[in-house]
Amino acid sequence: MGTCSADAGDGEGCAERKTMNERNAEIVRLWNLNVTAQDIGKRLGGVTRNTIIGVVTRARVLGLITRPMVMSASEKGRMGNIVKYGYRKNKAQRA
């Protein structure tokens, strides 16, 4: 099932997988160029933001993503001084 050969009788499925792999490679390429998920969807047409984020998440696990993850303001707030200084100040040091 995982191979695309002429005797497999599944030529249509193989073409679809090739198209999906090309699309995913294009998504990863654009993501690494700092294009937003919304803009990637507009460029490719008919691809939702959630689809792009899913592809990027799987690609990150495989090590294909070079763009660093972005932390939201609330995540940075929870991390506290670890983000700023590389360590967390305890209450005695804050006073």
VMD Tcl script that draws the C-alpha trace (Angstrom):
set ca {
  {0.00 0.00 0.00}
  {2.85 2.41 0.72}
  {4.49 2.08 -2.69}
  {3.41 3.48 -6.02}
  {4.15 0.93 -8.72}
  {2.52 0.28 -12.07}
  {1.22 -3.15 -11.01}
  {-0.34 -1.81 -7.80}
  {-3.41 -0.62 -9.70}
  {-3.56 2.53 -7.60}
  {-2.12 5.09 -10.01}
  {-4.68 7.71 -9.07}
  {-3.82 7.47 -5.36}
  {-0.13 7.71 -6.14}
  {-0.64 10.91 -8.11}
  {-2.68 12.34 -5.26}
  {0.05 11.50 -2.73}
  {2.68 13.11 -4.97}
  {0.55 16.25 -5.22}
  {0.10 16.32 -1.42}
  {3.85 15.87 -0.87}
  {4.60 18.72 -3.28}
  {2.02 20.90 -1.54}
  {3.47 20.09 1.88}
  {6.99 20.85 0.67}
  {5.78 24.21 -0.65}
  {4.07 24.95 2.70}
  {7.30 24.18 4.59}
  {9.36 26.27 2.14}
  {7.07 29.29 2.52}
  {6.86 28.86 6.29}
  {10.67 28.90 6.53}
  {10.58 32.19 4.57}
  {8.44 33.68 7.41}
  {5.22 33.76 5.40}
  {2.16 33.56 7.66}
  {-0.22 30.60 7.57}
  {-3.01 32.82 6.26}
  {-0.84 34.12 3.41}
  {0.32 30.61 2.53}
  {-3.31 29.51 2.30}
  {-4.12 32.41 0.00}
  {-1.12 31.67 -2.24}
  {-1.89 27.97 -2.56}
  {-5.65 28.45 -2.75}
  {-8.15 26.21 -1.00}
  {-5.84 25.41 1.92}
  {-7.03 26.36 5.39}
  {-4.90 27.92 8.09}
  {-5.40 24.86 10.30}
  {-4.17 22.56 7.53}
  {-1.02 24.63 7.18}
  {-0.41 24.65 10.92}
  {-0.85 20.85 11.00}
  {1.68 20.38 8.18}
  {4.12 22.73 9.92}
  {3.72 20.88 13.23}
  {4.49 17.53 11.60}
  {7.42 19.05 9.70}
  {8.82 20.55 12.92}
  {8.83 17.07 14.51}
  {10.76 15.79 11.49}
  {13.27 18.66 11.78}
  {12.31 20.33 8.49}
  {11.45 23.71 10.03}
  {14.16 26.33 10.49}
  {11.87 29.14 11.63}
  {11.85 29.43 15.46}
  {8.63 29.03 17.41}
  {7.03 32.26 18.57}
  {5.84 32.56 22.15}
  {2.68 34.50 22.88}
  {2.73 37.31 25.43}
  {0.97 35.11 27.99}
  {3.54 32.34 27.51}
  {6.37 34.84 27.95}
  {4.68 36.14 31.10}
  {4.44 32.64 32.57}
  {8.09 32.00 31.78}
  {9.05 35.15 33.65}
  {12.75 35.89 33.94}
  {13.79 32.67 32.23}
  {13.10 34.38 28.90}
  {14.86 37.60 29.90}
  {17.81 36.36 31.93}
  {17.96 32.58 31.56}
  {16.87 31.95 35.17}
  {13.88 32.52 37.42}
  {14.33 34.93 40.32}
  {12.87 33.70 43.58}
  {10.79 35.92 45.88}
  {13.75 36.80 48.12}
  {15.74 38.14 45.17}
  {12.83 40.27 43.93}
  {12.51 42.31 47.11}
}
mol new
graphics top color blue
foreach p $ca { graphics top sphere $p radius 0.5 }
foreach p [lrange $ca 0 end-1] q [lrange $ca 1 end] { graphics top cylinder $p $q radius 0.2 }
display resetview
